[in-house]
Amino acid sequence: MALNGKGFYIWQIPNCENGDPAAILAEAQKANLSHALIKVADGINSYNYDSDNNIDLAARVVRKFKKNDIQAWGWQYIYGREPKNEANKAIQRINELALDGFVVNAEVEFKQSGMDTKARTYMSVLRSKIPQLPIALSTYRFPSYHPQFPYSDFLTYCDLNMPQVYWQGSHNPAAQLTKSVYEFQSISPFRPMIPTGSAYSYGSWQPTRDDIRNFLSTAKTMGLTAANFWSWDYSRKHLPHLWDEVSDFSWASGIPEPDIVEEYIYALNAHDPVALTVLYNSDGVHINADRSIQGHEKILAWYNTFLNQYFPNGEFKMTGYTGVGNSRHLTWEASSPNAEIREAKDTFGLRDGKIAYHYSYYKIDKN
């Protein structure tokens, strides 16, 4: 199930609208939230469960959300000490709550030596029991700052990446979100990103209303389908003006159109020269070191040759992607029984949403 629009993390349900599920739902509806992410497990223990009175606080809120078309996701902080048992606790909570999706929150514990194995163990058990449920990773915003963290070992089993793009101590959410997306493009596998922003304070620092608005605007401009914030508990109690800013931000309903770069890679993998050609303007130009061609007829003939002669049954993988507005820069790799491209570098110039010019650089190695 896709995520589109605005959401909030819930840490401790009793600190959200005094734990009243009806009041929680009402505030979510007023803010036009599309999703909420509720802590349902901590390590091997259930969370937001009142064991003294045998009441599952999370279940009551999840039911309210699901009955009113707000996606109810769960999340779990994991430590890696007992990866199989942590995964089994997640599976238990997912099944008993009938969650719409699940977020794996992994942080400093997994920067230690050998924790890549623990990550794979946890994720493989989790994914084996919930093969269809969307899973996301919540962790550090900049891989370059935490190179010890086993990003690939988690993301291999995930559908989405939800980095914690907390601009704590600064007021540059757009720059930090752009950097986060750019850095994760070098991590394999790349997963669609739904960033989590700052709606909390730390010491004397707190986000501004402009920060919140810029974060959400940048997410939309970059073609991200959704964004959310940490946390409902803190924002509603201590920074209600930030909650109001999120509430006031209009995130268009429906699924945003995919960016032209995503359409391009999809059409390559579909081996569809017609779908590739219609991404260009009628007078679009495709330029590489060997030749320049212009117009739909010549571009179609080129893609027919490229796909059918060099890359039948080829697999194309995007490895990097930057740019907004009328400019795109991307890198990708491809291989097939007939040939291989280790890395291609493309630049698209757009006009009226289609490719007006396309500069490409790559070398085809024939097998």
Secondary structure as UniProt FT lines:
FT   STRAND          5..10
FT   HELIX           13..15
FT   HELIX           17..19
FT   HELIX           21..30
FT   TURN            31..32
FT   STRAND          35..42
FT   TURN            43..44
FT   STRAND          45..46
FT   STRAND          49..50
FT   TURN            51..54
FT   STRAND          55..56
FT   HELIX           57..67
FT   TURN            68..69
FT   STRAND          71..77
FT   HELIX           83..97
FT   STRAND          101..105
FT   HELIX           108..111
FT   TURN            113..114
FT   HELIX           115..129
FT   STRAND          135..138
FT   HELIX           143..145
FT   TURN            147..148
FT   HELIX           151..155
FT   TURN            156..157
FT   STRAND          160..161
FT   TURN            168..169
FT   HELIX           173..184
FT   TURN            185..186
FT   STRAND          196..198
FT   TURN            203..204
FT   HELIX           209..221
FT   TURN            222..223
FT   STRAND          226..230
FT   HELIX           232..238
FT   HELIX           240..248
FT   HELIX           260..269
FT   TURN            270..271
FT   HELIX           273..277
FT   TURN            278..279
FT   STRAND          280..287
FT   STRAND          292..294
FT   HELIX           296..305
FT   HELIX           306..310
FT   TURN            312..313
FT   STRAND          315..322
FT   TURN            325..326
FT   STRAND          327..335
FT   STRAND          339..351
FT   TURN            352..353
FT   STRAND          354..361
FT   STRAND          365..366
//
